[in-house]
Amino acid sequence: MPNADDAIQTSHAGSLPRTAELLAANEARRLEDDGFTLARTPEFEALLSDAVTDLVRRQRDAGITIPGDGEYGKAMTSAVDYGAWWSYSFQRVAGLSVTEENLFTQQPVRSAPGDVRLTSFPDRRDWTIFFDAYQDPDSGISTGRTATAFPTTTGPLSYRGHEAIASDIANLRQGLAAAGLETGFLTSLSPGSGARIANRHYATEEEHIWAWAEVMREEYRAIVDAGLIVQIDDPSIAENFDQINPEPSIEDYRAFTRIRVEALNWALRGLPTEQVRFHLCWGSWHGPHSTDVEFRHIVDLMLEIDAGGYSFEAANVRHEHEWRVWDDVELPEGKVILPGVVSHATNVLEHPELVADRIERFASRVGRERVIASTDCGLGGRIHPQIAWAKLEALSQGAAAATRRLWRQPTTV
């Protein structure tokens, strides 16, 4: 993972606001016969390429030193709207079909000690505790419940996204070159998160997860072979806790989670860890998050993942206090962390001095050279674009302030 020995570097968690033109072009794309794959045209590809180039330049101008493509190649449409970070994979994996059963329509599933299983999305514990709030369209809670094209695994899985990932790579590399930057990152789905869709083909849940590992490895390898950083998006490590009903013991949950860690490590085998970073979050929806698992219970599992950097939420009000876990947890040699120091969960703009304070908390525990300032989660589609860009500027300003403090540089007048 790139980091400097004389300044705090900056990045973000992936998604950035799409332009109005790109949103309109995505909405106009034709759905293929499978019900969730969007057709690609030369006109759309040209628009997408230019949009990514402009985006990388804008990130550089905002002070982001390790930019991404904003997940622009991962389509957001009204037909497939439960987060492009996840639903993009449906268009790149063969063996999926749209069925009547999906995570919003399936019947609730009950777990028992030693038998942990995911329940349906509406049966999640936070959603049931705050049922009235989640049902109220004026509550500000966004859950993706209107998504219409959720697939089920109905056949053997294989990767078919070669053209799409090649486009993502080419667009980001073109943008980096135009901006005069050396490297950037692309996001890619974890096996555990992919396997959260319904399964009608594989005999067991574990077989389903390992099949996703085999599939997604192709995308990871394509990204690192192109000299870019791959960010593994994996809310399943933390978010799954809320989707188990009733609440499991920590021991049962850790055993349930370890399978997902092992499958991801198998998918990452042989890939250079310095080009891999892992993103953990508790789900990015705007809700109470009252049933989130505590970071201290899973931080060691996160660190078992073969990545060079670890991105996690650290700025929102449910998890900001958890910087203290690093008092008791040792970051492995050669690794860096990318704590979120601005949040996607509030429209309030963080003050740069607060951002600097948050950075210093981590730097004082793991070392200033091992902290890259980032966002809690993706900003695209979660807050207004104007606010999102202001947050990235506050992130960069806070990193500059932290740099002056940590390296005791004089403030420029």
Buried (B, 14 or more C-beta within 10 A) or exposed (E): BBBEEEBBBBBBBBBBBBBEEBBEBBEEBEBEEBBBBBEBEEEBBEBBBBBBBBBBBBBBEBBBBBBBBBBBBBBBBEBBBBBBBBBBBBBBBEBBBBBEBBBBEBEEEEBEEEEBBBBBBBBBBBBBEBEEBBEEEEEEBBBBBEBBBBBBBBEEBEBBBEEBBEBBBBBBBBBBEBBEBEBBBBBBBBBBBBBBBBBEBBEEBBEBBBBBBBBBBBBBBBBBEBEBBBBBBBBBBBBBBBBBBEBBEBEBBBEBBEBBBBBBBBBBEEBEBBBBBBBBBBBBBBBBBEBBBBBEBBBEBBBEBBBBBBBBBBBBEBBBEBBEBBEEBEBEEEBBBBBBBBBBBBEEEBEBBBBBBBBBBBBEBBEBBBBBBBBBBBBBBBBEBEBBBBBBBBBBBBBBBBBBBBEEEEEEE
